Amino acid sequence: MKLVSACLIGISCRYDGQSKPDDRVMRLLKREVLIPVCPEQLGGLPTPREPSGIVGGEGKSVLSGRARVLNIRGEDVTQNFVQGAHQVLRIAKLLGINTAILKQRSPSCGCGQTQGLRHEGGRRLSCTIEGDGVTAALLRSEGLHLLSEEDL
């Protein structure tokens, strides 16, 4: 049994109200029990919602209070991301799960690469940054084995 980013198995929970089904994950779903999670929804954010990114670091920095998560309007959604990460960890612990397949380049789920925001010409623009997203960082710190859909 593994956790999986819900969007990867066709659940419409992404910021844009869409899903991002991945063929590799869908094939795995036929062979294994995958428990879908969306940390952003579990943290209280609606679907659809404004896209967000990490500013000032990566997920580990957000968890330690040295970085924030902002949406493109500049609204601070850090608490939602942190709360969602802790809810996903709680699910993993309740079910005894030690592996998660997470959506690469998500500000929540990114494994090794996550979504950031940078300022350019008075505008906030998305960018890819090195490091884990908020949920990935928390799960990794608790010893879970993390994979992205690209690792399958």
Contacts in CASP RR format, 6 or more apart in sequence:
PFRMAT RR
TARGET T0000
AUTHOR 0000-0000-0000
METHOD contacts of the structure
MODEL  1
MKLVSACLIGISCRYDGQSKPDDRVMRLLKREVLIPVCPEQLGGLPTPRE
PSGIVGGEGKSVLSGRARVLNIRGEDVTQNFVQGAHQVLRIAKLLGINTA
ILKQRSPSCGCGQTQGLRHEGGRRLSCTIEGDGVTAALLRSEGLHLLSEE
DL
1 32 0 8 1.000
1 33 0 8 1.000
1 34 0 8 1.000
1 35 0 8 1.000
1 95 0 8 1.000
1 96 0 8 1.000
1 97 0 8 1.000
2 32 0 8 1.000
2 33 0 8 1.000
2 34 0 8 1.000
2 35 0 8 1.000
2 97 0 8 1.000
2 99 0 8 1.000
2 100 0 8 1.000
2 101 0 8 1.000
3 34 0 8 1.000
3 35 0 8 1.000
3 36 0 8 1.000
3 37 0 8 1.000
3 88 0 8 1.000
3 91 0 8 1.000
3 92 0 8 1.000
3 97 0 8 1.000
3 99 0 8 1.000
3 100 0 8 1.000
3 101 0 8 1.000
3 102 0 8 1.000
3 139 0 8 1.000
4 25 0 8 1.000
4 29 0 8 1.000
4 34 0 8 1.000
4 35 0 8 1.000
4 36 0 8 1.000
4 37 0 8 1.000
4 100 0 8 1.000
4 101 0 8 1.000
4 102 0 8 1.000
5 36 0 8 1.000
5 37 0 8 1.000
5 38 0 8 1.000
5 101 0 8 1.000
5 102 0 8 1.000
5 103 0 8 1.000
5 106 0 8 1.000
5 109 0 8 1.000
5 149 0 8 1.000
6 13 0 8 1.000
6 19 0 8 1.000
6 36 0 8 1.000
6 37 0 8 1.000
6 38 0 8 1.000
6 41 0 8 1.000
7 13 0 8 1.000
7 14 0 8 1.000
7 18 0 8 1.000
7 19 0 8 1.000
7 20 0 8 1.000
7 21 0 8 1.000
7 38 0 8 1.000
7 103 0 8 1.000
8 19 0 8 1.000
8 20 0 8 1.000
8 21 0 8 1.000
8 22 0 8 1.000
8 25 0 8 1.000
8 101 0 8 1.000
8 103 0 8 1.000
8 149 0 8 1.000
9 19 0 8 1.000
9 21 0 8 1.000
9 25 0 8 1.000
9 26 0 8 1.000
9 29 0 8 1.000
9 34 0 8 1.000
9 36 0 8 1.000
10 19 0 8 1.000
10 20 0 8 1.000
10 21 0 8 1.000
11 19 0 8 1.000
11 36 0 8 1.000
11 38 0 8 1.000
12 18 0 8 1.000
12 19 0 8 1.000
12 47 0 8 1.000
13 19 0 8 1.000
13 38 0 8 1.000
13 40 0 8 1.000
13 41 0 8 1.000
13 47 0 8 1.000
14 20 0 8 1.000
14 47 0 8 1.000
14 48 0 8 1.000
15 40 0 8 1.000
15 47 0 8 1.000
15 48 0 8 1.000
15 49 0 8 1.000
15 50 0 8 1.000
15 51 0 8 1.000
15 52 0 8 1.000
16 48 0 8 1.000
16 51 0 8 1.000
17 47 0 8 1.000
17 48 0 8 1.000
20 103 0 8 1.000
22 149 0 8 1.000
22 152 0 8 1.000
24 149 0 8 1.000
24 152 0 8 1.000
25 34 0 8 1.000
25 101 0 8 1.000
25 149 0 8 1.000
25 152 0 8 1.000
28 34 0 8 1.000
28 101 0 8 1.000
28 152 0 8 1.000
34 101 0 8 1.000
35 91 0 8 1.000
35 95 0 8 1.000
35 97 0 8 1.000
37 87 0 8 1.000
37 88 0 8 1.000
37 91 0 8 1.000
38 47 0 8 1.000
39 81 0 8 1.000
39 84 0 8 1.000
39 85 0 8 1.000
39 87 0 8 1.000
39 88 0 8 1.000
39 108 0 8 1.000
39 109 0 8 1.000
39 134 0 8 1.000
39 135 0 8 1.000
40 47 0 8 1.000
40 49 0 8 1.000
40 52 0 8 1.000
40 80 0 8 1.000
40 81 0 8 1.000
40 84 0 8 1.000
40 108 0 8 1.000
41 47 0 8 1.000
42 83 0 8 1.000
42 84 0 8 1.000
42 87 0 8 1.000
42 88 0 8 1.000
43 80 0 8 1.000
43 81 0 8 1.000
43 83 0 8 1.000
43 84 0 8 1.000
43 87 0 8 1.000
44 80 0 8 1.000
44 83 0 8 1.000
44 84 0 8 1.000
45 77 0 8 1.000
45 80 0 8 1.000
49 71 0 8 1.000
50 71 0 8 1.000
50 72 0 8 1.000
50 73 0 8 1.000
50 75 0 8 1.000
51 71 0 8 1.000
51 72 0 8 1.000
51 115 0 8 1.000
51 126 0 8 1.000
52 69 0 8 1.000
52 70 0 8 1.000
52 71 0 8 1.000
52 72 0 8 1.000
52 77 0 8 1.000
52 81 0 8 1.000
52 107 0 8 1.000
52 115 0 8 1.000
52 117 0 8 1.000
53 69 0 8 1.000
53 70 0 8 1.000
53 71 0 8 1.000
53 107 0 8 1.000
53 114 0 8 1.000
53 115 0 8 1.000
53 116 0 8 1.000
53 117 0 8 1.000
53 126 0 8 1.000
54 61 0 8 1.000
54 62 0 8 1.000
54 67 0 8 1.000
54 68 0 8 1.000
54 69 0 8 1.000
54 107 0 8 1.000
54 114 0 8 1.000
54 115 0 8 1.000
54 116 0 8 1.000
54 117 0 8 1.000
54 129 0 8 1.000
54 133 0 8 1.000
54 134 0 8 1.000
55 67 0 8 1.000
55 68 0 8 1.000
55 69 0 8 1.000
55 70 0 8 1.000
55 116 0 8 1.000
55 117 0 8 1.000
56 66 0 8 1.000
56 67 0 8 1.000
56 68 0 8 1.000
57 66 0 8 1.000
57 67 0 8 1.000
57 129 0 8 1.000
58 67 0 8 1.000
58 114 0 8 1.000
58 129 0 8 1.000
58 130 0 8 1.000
58 131 0 8 1.000
58 132 0 8 1.000
58 133 0 8 1.000
58 137 0 8 1.000
59 67 0 8 1.000
59 114 0 8 1.000
59 131 0 8 1.000
59 132 0 8 1.000
59 133 0 8 1.000
59 134 0 8 1.000
59 136 0 8 1.000
59 137 0 8 1.000
60 131 0 8 1.000
60 132 0 8 1.000
60 137 0 8 1.000
60 141 0 8 1.000
61 67 0 8 1.000
62 68 0 8 1.000
62 69 0 8 1.000
62 78 0 8 1.000
62 81 0 8 1.000
62 82 0 8 1.000
62 133 0 8 1.000
62 134 0 8 1.000
62 137 0 8 1.000
63 82 0 8 1.000
63 85 0 8 1.000
63 134 0 8 1.000
63 137 0 8 1.000
63 138 0 8 1.000
63 141 0 8 1.000
65 78 0 8 1.000
68 76 0 8 1.000
68 78 0 8 1.000
69 76 0 8 1.000
69 77 0 8 1.000
69 78 0 8 1.000
69 80 0 8 1.000
69 81 0 8 1.000
69 107 0 8 1.000
69 134 0 8 1.000
70 76 0 8 1.000
70 77 0 8 1.000
70 78 0 8 1.000
70 117 0 8 1.000
70 124 0 8 1.000
71 77 0 8 1.000
72 117 0 8 1.000
72 124 0 8 1.000
72 126 0 8 1.000
74 124 0 8 1.000
81 107 0 8 1.000
81 108 0 8 1.000
81 134 0 8 1.000
81 135 0 8 1.000
82 134 0 8 1.000
84 108 0 8 1.000
84 134 0 8 1.000
84 135 0 8 1.000
85 108 0 8 1.000
85 134 0 8 1.000
85 135 0 8 1.000
85 137 0 8 1.000
85 138 0 8 1.000
85 139 0 8 1.000
86 138 0 8 1.000
88 100 0 8 1.000
88 135 0 8 1.000
88 138 0 8 1.000
88 139 0 8 1.000
89 135 0 8 1.000
89 138 0 8 1.000
89 139 0 8 1.000
89 142 0 8 1.000
91 97 0 8 1.000
92 98 0 8 1.000
92 100 0 8 1.000
92 139 0 8 1.000
92 142 0 8 1.000
92 144 0 8 1.000
97 144 0 8 1.000
98 143 0 8 1.000
98 144 0 8 1.000
98 145 0 8 1.000
99 144 0 8 1.000
99 145 0 8 1.000
99 146 0 8 1.000
99 147 0 8 1.000
100 136 0 8 1.000
100 139 0 8 1.000
100 144 0 8 1.000
100 145 0 8 1.000
100 146 0 8 1.000
100 147 0 8 1.000
101 147 0 8 1.000
101 148 0 8 1.000
101 149 0 8 1.000
101 151 0 8 1.000
101 152 0 8 1.000
102 109 0 8 1.000
102 110 0 8 1.000
102 111 0 8 1.000
102 135 0 8 1.000
102 136 0 8 1.000
102 139 0 8 1.000
102 146 0 8 1.000
102 147 0 8 1.000
102 148 0 8 1.000
103 109 0 8 1.000
103 110 0 8 1.000
103 148 0 8 1.000
103 149 0 8 1.000
104 110 0 8 1.000
104 111 0 8 1.000
104 112 0 8 1.000
104 113 0 8 1.000
104 148 0 8 1.000
104 149 0 8 1.000
104 150 0 8 1.000
105 113 0 8 1.000
105 114 0 8 1.000
105 115 0 8 1.000
105 128 0 8 1.000
106 114 0 8 1.000
106 115 0 8 1.000
106 133 0 8 1.000
107 114 0 8 1.000
107 115 0 8 1.000
107 116 0 8 1.000
107 133 0 8 1.000
107 134 0 8 1.000
108 133 0 8 1.000
108 134 0 8 1.000
108 135 0 8 1.000
108 136 0 8 1.000
109 133 0 8 1.000
109 135 0 8 1.000
109 136 0 8 1.000
110 131 0 8 1.000
110 132 0 8 1.000
110 133 0 8 1.000
110 136 0 8 1.000
110 148 0 8 1.000
111 132 0 8 1.000
111 133 0 8 1.000
111 136 0 8 1.000
111 146 0 8 1.000
111 147 0 8 1.000
111 148 0 8 1.000
111 151 0 8 1.000
112 130 0 8 1.000
112 131 0 8 1.000
112 132 0 8 1.000
112 133 0 8 1.000
112 136 0 8 1.000
112 148 0 8 1.000
113 128 0 8 1.000
113 129 0 8 1.000
113 130 0 8 1.000
113 131 0 8 1.000
114 128 0 8 1.000
114 129 0 8 1.000
114 131 0 8 1.000
114 132 0 8 1.000
114 133 0 8 1.000
114 136 0 8 1.000
115 126 0 8 1.000
115 127 0 8 1.000
115 128 0 8 1.000
115 129 0 8 1.000
115 133 0 8 1.000
116 126 0 8 1.000
116 127 0 8 1.000
116 128 0 8 1.000
116 129 0 8 1.000
117 124 0 8 1.000
117 125 0 8 1.000
117 126 0 8 1.000
117 127 0 8 1.000
118 124 0 8 1.000
118 125 0 8 1.000
118 127 0 8 1.000
119 125 0 8 1.000
131 137 0 8 1.000
132 140 0 8 1.000
132 146 0 8 1.000
136 146 0 8 1.000
139 146 0 8 1.000
140 146 0 8 1.000
END
